[in-house]
Amino acid sequence: QVQLAESGGGLLQPGGSLRLTCAVSGTIFSITATDWYRQAPGKERELVASMLSGGFTDYANSVKGRFTISRDNAKNTVYLEMNNLKPEDTAVYSCRVRSALRPYTYWGQGTQVTVSS
């Protein structure tokens, strides 16, 4: 019974930092990638950061140099370090874990990040 739960969101001013946490309960076998998405009201869901099975990371251009995705396998957690936050970063951030096995994709319900002065 796998479940993903994001936490760490909140309200902060531009230039601030947050660390989002995706806690995974249960075990997901054959993980191929972990991702963070975000979706702002009225906008399409956007892939923000990915960590592939080999440990390589990739980021949306809008967050490169500011965000860092990482994971702690021992703790079954995925992180998104967010620095120098901007108002345009405001969105609901969701964690996704991909697996080679069914059901292939796991989603969390998201955590709200609001950046405003």
VEXLUMBA-236354 format. One record per atom (N, C-alpha, C, O): x, y, z; residue in three letters. Coordinates in pm, whole numbers, padded with zeros to 5 digits, always signed. Layout:
XYZala ...
***
This chain:
+00085-00118+00000gln +00000+00000+00000gln +00089+00124+00000gln +00122+00179+00105gln +00127+00166-00117val +00218+00278-00133val +00141+00409-00131val +00034+00421-00189val +00199+00505-00064gln +00140+00638-00058gln +00251+00742-00059gln +00353+00724+00008gln +00231+00849-00133leu +00324+00961-00137leu +00259+01081-00072leu +00141+01109-00095leu +00334+01152+00010ala +00282+01268+00079ala +00385+01379+00076ala +00496+01364+00127ala +00349+01491+00015glu +00437+01607+00009glu +00417+01695+00131glu +00308+01701+00188glu +00522+01762+00170ser +00516+01858+00278ser +00625+01962+00258ser +00713+01946+00173ser +00618+02067+00335gly +00721+02170+00332gly +00682+02297+00260gly +00758+02394+00260gly +00566+02298+00198gly +00522+02418+00132gly +00484+02526+00230gly +00476+02503+00351gly +00460+02644+00178gly +00423+02754+00263gly +00424+02886+00189gly +00438+02891+00067gly +00410+02991+00266leu +00409+03128+00215leu +00540+03195+00253leu +00579+03195+00370leu +00607+03252+00156leu +00732+03322+00183leu +00755+03431+00081leu +00688+03436-00023leu +00849+03517+00111gln +00879+03630+00025gln +00977+03594-00084gln +01052+03497-00071gln +00977+03671-00193pro +01076+03645-00298pro +01218+03645-00243pro +01252+03722-00154pro +01298+03556-00298gly +01435+03539-00251gly +01451+03436-00142gly +01563+03398-00109gly +01342+03390-00087gly +01347+03292+00019gly +01371+03152-00033gly +01380+03129-00154gly +01382+03059+00060ser +01412+02920+00028ser +01318+02827+00102ser +01273+02857+00212ser +01290+02716+00040leu +01211+02609+00099leu +01269+02476+00057leu +01333+02463-00047leu +01245+02377+00140arg +01273+02240+00102arg +01144+02161+00109arg +01084+02146+00215arg +01104+02110-00005leu +00987+02025-00012leu +01029+01881+00009leu +01135+01838-00035leu +00945+01808+00077thr +00971+01668+00106thr +00858+01583+00052thr +00740+01614+00070thr +00894+01477-00012cys +00799+01376-00057cys +00829+01249+00019cys +00930+01183-00006cys +00743+01215+00112ala +00761+01095+00192ala +00685+00980+00129ala +00566+00990+00101ala +00754+00871+00109val +00696+00753+00047val +00676+00648+00153val +00772+00603+00216val +00553+00608+00174ser +00523+00497+00263ser +00509+00371+00180ser +00456+00373+00069ser +00556+00261+00234gly +00562+00140+00157gly +00686+00138+00070gly +00774+00223+00083gly +00691+00042-00018thr +00807+00023-00104thr +00765+00027-00249thr +00672-00043-00290thr +00835+00107-00326ile +00817+00109-00470ile +00937+00038-00531ile +01051+00082-00516ile +00909-00069-00598phe +01016-00146-00660phe +01046-00096-00801phe +00960-00038-00867phe +01167-00118-00843ser +01210-00088-00979ser +01183+00056-01018ser +01126+00084-01123ser +01224+00147-00932ile +01208+00289-00961ile +01296+00327-01079ile +01414+00294-01084ile +01237+00397-01173thr +01311+00444-01289thr +01340+00593-01283thr +01437+00639-01342thr +01256+00668-01213ala +01277+00811-01204ala +01189+00869-01095ala +01085+00812-01060ala +01232+00981-01042thr +01150+01059-00951thr +01143+01201-01005thr +01240+01252-01062thr +01030+01262-00986asp +01006+01393-01046asp +00930+01484-00950asp +00860+01439-00859asp +00947+01612-00974trp +00863+01713-00913trp +00793+01792-01022trp +00855+01839-01118trp +00664+01805-01006tyr +00582+01885-01095tyr +00524+02002-01019tyr +00520+02003-00896tyr +00481+02101-01093arg +00407+02210-01032arg +00297+02254-01126arg +00308+02241-01248arg +00193+02307-01067gln +00082+02358-01145gln +00025+02481-01076gln -00018+02476-00961gln +00026+02590-01149ala -00034+02713-01102ala -00175+02724-01157ala -00205+02666-01261ala -00263+02796-01089pro -00400+02811-01138pro -00403+02864-01281pro -00336+02962-01313pro -00481+02799-01364gly -00495+02842-01501gly -00380+02805-01593gly -00380+02844-01710gly -00284+02732-01543lys -00169+02694-01623lys -00155+02543-01630lys -00209+02469-01547lys -00083+02499-01730glu -00058+02356-01746glu +00040+02308-01640glu +00124+02383-01591glu +00026+02181-01607arg +00121+02120-01515arg +00259+02116-01581arg +00272+02081-01698arg +00359+02151-01505glu +00493+02166-01556glu +00589+02074-01483glu +00587+02066-01360glu +00670+02005-01558leu +00776+01924-01499leu +00889+02017-01456leu +00948+02087-01538leu +00920+02015-01329val +01018+02106-01273val +01155+02041-01261val +01256+02101-01300val +01159+01920-01209ala +01286+01854-01184ala +01268+01704-01191ala +01164+01651-01154ala +01370+01636-01240ser +01368+01491-01250ser +01502+01435-01205ser +01608+01494-01228ser +01495+01321-01142met +01613+01242-01113met +01592+01105-01175met +01498+01034-01140met +01681+01069-01266leu +01669+00943-01336leu +01736+00832-01258leu +01804+00855-01158leu +01717+00710-01307ser +01764+00592-01234ser +01915+00592-01214ser +01964+00539-01114ser +01987+00652-01306gly +02131+00659-01292gly +02179+00771-01202gly +02300+00788-01184gly +02087+00846-01146gly +02123+00956-01058gly +02136+01090-01129gly +02161+01191-01064gly +02119+01090-01258phe +02126+01216-01331phe +02002+01299-01305phe +01892+01246-01287phe +02020+01427-01304thr +01911+01519-01279thr +01890+01610-01398thr +01980+01636-01477thr +01768+01659-01407asp +01734+01752-01511asp +01632+01849-01455asp +01553+01814-01368asp +01634+01972-01506tyr +01549+02076-01452tyr +01489+02159-01563tyr +01546+02173-01672tyr +01374+02212-01534ala +01317+02310-01624ala +01408+02432-01628ala +01470+02468-01528ala +01414+02495-01743asn +01500+02612-01756asn +01467+02721-01655asn +01556+02793-01609asn +01342+02731-01620ser +01300+02837-01530ser +01353+02820-01388ser +01353+02915-01310ser +01398+02700-01353val +01444+02675-01217val +01589+02632-01210val +01642+02612-01100val +01655+02618-01322lys +01795+02576-01322lys +01880+02674-01242lys +01867+02796-01253lys +01966+02617-01161gly +02050+02697-01076gly +01987+02738-00945gly +02055+02789-00857gly +01857+02716-00932arg +01786+02754-00810arg +01729+02634-00735arg +01724+02634-00612arg +01687+02532-00807phe +01625+02414-00746phe +01718+02294-00757phe +01796+02283-00851phe +01710+02206-00659thr +01787+02084-00659thr +01700+01968-00613thr +01640+01974-00505thr +01693+01864-00693ile +01620+01745-00655ile +01718+01643-00597ile +01830+01628-00646ile +01676+01576-00493ser +01760+01475-00430ser +01670+01370-00368ser +01549+01387-00360ser +01730+01263-00325arg +01654+01157-00261arg +01737+01091-00154arg +01860+01092-00159arg +01669+01034-00058asp +01731+00958+00048asp +01659+00823+00049asp +01550+00810+00105asp +01722+00726-00011asn +01657+00596-00024asn +01634+00530+00112asn +01534+00460+00131asn +01724+00552+00204ala +01709+00492+00336ala +01586+00545+00408ala +01524+00473+00486ala +01550+00668+00381lys +01435+00730+00445lys +01311+00729+00357lys +01206+00777+00398lys +01324+00676+00237asn +01212+00675+00143asn +01156+00815+00120asn +01036+00838+00127asn +01246+00906+00094thr +01205+01044+00073thr +01271+01103-00050thr +01382+01065-00089thr +01201+01196-00110val +01250+01274-00222val +01238+01420-00183val +01138+01461-00125val +01338+01497-00216tyr +01342+01637-00176tyr +01349+01729-00298tyr +01397+01690-00405tyr +01302+01848-00278leu +01324+01955-00373leu +01368+02078-00296leu +01288+02142-00227leu +01496+02111-00309glu +01548+02232-00250glu +01520+02348-00344glu +01554+02343-00462glu +01458+02450-00291met +01415+02563-00371met +01478+02689-00313met +01452+02725-00198met +01561+02753-00393asn +01631+02874-00350asn +01595+02991-00439asn +01552+02975-00553asn +01614+03110-00384asn +01587+03232-00457asn +01450+03227-00524asn +01436+03248-00644asn +01351+03198-00444leu +01217+03181-00498leu +01161+03310-00554leu +01189+03419-00504leu +01083+03294-00658lys +01023+03406-00728lys +00872+03392-00726lys +00820+03282-00708lys +00801+03502-00743pro +00654+03491-00746pro +00604+03392-00850pro +00502+03326-00827pro +00671+03380-00962glu +00629+03288-01065glu +00649+03141-01026glu +00605+03052-01098glu +00715+03117-00914asp +00727+02981-00863asp +00603+02937-00786asp +00591+02820-00749asp +00512+03029-00764thr +00391+02996-00690thr +00311+02889-00763thr +00277+02905-00880thr +00283+02780-00694ala +00213+02668-00755ala +00193+02560-00650ala +00247+02566-00540ala +00114+02462-00687val +00107+02338-00611val +00213+02244-00665val +00217+02215-00785val +00299+02198-00578tyr +00408+02111-00617tyr +00376+01968-00580tyr +00336+01939-00467tyr +00393+01878-00676ser +00359+01738-00657ser +00477+01650-00690ser +00556+01679-00780ser +00487+01543-00617cys +00593+01445-00636cys +00540+01329-00719cys +00426+01286-00703cys +00624+01280-00807arg +00592+01161-00885arg +00709+01064-00880arg +00825+01104-00891arg +00676+00938-00865val +00774+00832-00872val +00732+00737-00983val +00617+00694-00989val +00826+00707-01070arg +00799+00616-01180arg +00865+00482-01156arg +00977+00475-01104arg +00796+00377-01194ser +00844+00241-01174ser +00831+00162-01303ser +00744+00190-01386ser +00918+00063-01318ala +00906-00029-01430ala +00793-00129-01411ala +00755-00199-01505ala +00739-00135-01290leu +00632-00228-01258leu +00500-00155-01239leu +00498-00036-01208leu +00391-00227-01258arg +00260-00169-01236arg +00245-00126-01091arg +00293-00195-01002arg +00178-00014-01067pro +00103+00071-01159pro +00185+00173-01237pro +00128+00263-01299pro +00317+00161-01234tyr +00410+00241-01314tyr +00431+00383-01261tyr +00544+00432-01262tyr +00327+00448-01217thr +00338+00586-01175thr +00266+00607-01043thr +00155+00558-01024thr +00330+00678-00951tyr +00273+00712-00822tyr +00277+00864-00806tyr +00376+00928-00840tyr +00170+00918-00755trp +00157+01062-00736trp +00125+01096-00592trp +00051+01024-00525trp +00180+01205-00546gly +00133+01265-00424gly +00023+01366-00453gly -00008+01393-00568gly -00035+01420-00348gln -00146+01513-00364gln -00102+01658-00374gln -00183+01745-00408gln +00021+01686-00344gly +00074+01819-00365gly +00082+01903-00239gly +00012+01879-00141gly +00169+02002-00245thr +00183+02099-00137thr +00193+02238-00199thr +00259+02258-00301thr +00127+02333-00137gln +00118+02468-00192gln +00242+02550-00156gln +00283+02555-00040gln +00299+02612-00256val +00407+02708-00238val +00360+02842-00291val +00322+02854-00407val +00362+02942-00206thr +00321+03075-00245thr +00435+03172-00218thr +00482+03183-00104thr +00478+03241-00321val +00587+03338-00310val +00528+03475-00341val +00486+03502-00453val +00527+03559-00242ser +00465+03690-00257ser +00528+03788-00160ser +00563+03753-00048ser +00542+03910-00207ser +00592+04016-00121ser +00480+04086-00045ser +00506+04178+00032ser 
***
